[in-house]
Amino acid sequence: MRLICLVAGLVLLGSAASDYAETRIPCSQSITRALQSRAVLSIESTPAGLQIVGTDEDAIRVSCTAGSNEIAESVALHFSPTANGGRLSIEYKQSTHGNNNLAVKIEVPRRVSLSVRIVAGQVTVREVKGDKDIQVGAGQITISPIHEGDYNDVDASVGVGEVQARAFGTDQGGFFRSFHKKFPNGDYVLRAHVTTGQIQLLGNAGQGASGAKPD
């Protein structure tokens, strides 16, 4: 009986490992996996340009391009489901320098919460509702559109660089710049930090003042 249980366990372990391997693919291919609306998506990436776009589908689609076939083959995409959503990692299989023109497009359900960590590069988020916690070592974060009625807490900061929050009528640059504001009727939390670089929060905050939140 113990032998049967042991064999069954090894089979299940092998199946899980196989599933894990199947989701780790090169940049020359793309990933499409189910992802429910209001899920939490964690993204970790080596230097790259990330474009995160909201759609009306309950799925995540990841595609990328690189400066050369050699770089594309050295990049691995991996998506794994989690208890409350999913985790996406973008990594180089070998040591490289700079982002090598690596551009990754990530299409997600429109209502999804994001946690993004990237060493260097640009993170652009468009048409995505939900909580956002985005940190970039060196580079830029751009989020649009921003409406005052969307968020109950906005916190954006840079170590060295610029916080350009046009959606809230502020633009400041220099060392240790930050913008923090709370709104009583918002639904989500926005955290954005760049150690060296720029943050852009684009949109018309006044559009949310009436209480009607755009879809």
Residue, then its C-alpha position, 0 to 999 in steps of 0.5 A: m500500500r505504501l509503495i502504491c502511494l509513493v508511486a502515485g505521489l511521484v506521478l503527481l510530482g512529475s506531472a506538476a513539474s511537467d506543467y511548470a516546464e510547459t509554461r516556461i517558454p522563449c521570447s519567440q513564442s507567446i503565453t495565453r493562460a486563463l486569468q479571472s477578473r479581479a485576480v492579483l497578478s505579480i510580475e517580476s522582470t529583468p531589464a525590459g520594457l513592459q506594456i501592460v494593457g487591460t482587455d475585456e477577456d478573462a485571460i493573460r496573453v504575453s508576447c515579446t520582441a528582442g533586439s536579436n534572435e540570440i537575445a530572444e532565445s536567452v529570455a524565458l517567460h514563465f507563468s504559474p497560477t497562484a491561490n488568488g491569481g498568477r505570477l509572471s516572471i521574465e528572465y534572462k537565461q544567461s548574463t546580459h547587459g541592458n534591456n537589449n531592446l526587450a519589449v514585453k506586451i502583457e494583456v490582462p483582464r481590465r479589472v486586475s490588481l498588479s504587483v510589478r518589480i523590475v530592475a530597470g526599464q519602462v513600465t506602461v499601464r493602460e486601461v487597467k483598474g485595480d490596486k497597483d504596486i509598481q517598483v522600478g530600480a532605474g527607468q520610468i512608470t507611466i499609468s493612464p488614464i487616472h481618474e480621481g474616483d478610481y483611487n482612495d490612496v495614491d502614493a508616488s515617489v522617486g529617489v532621483g528624478e521626477v513625479q509628473a502627476r498631471a492627473f492631480g495637477t502636480d509636477q515636481g523633480g529633484f531628489f526624494r520627490s513624492f506625491h501622496k493624496k487620499f480620496p474618500n470615495g475611491d476603490y483602489v490603492l496606487r503605489a509607484h516608486v522609481t529609484t532613479g527616473q520618472i513617474q507619469l500619472l496621466g489623465n483628468a482627475g476632475q472626471g472622477a469628481s462627480g462620483a461616476k467612475p468610467d468603466 
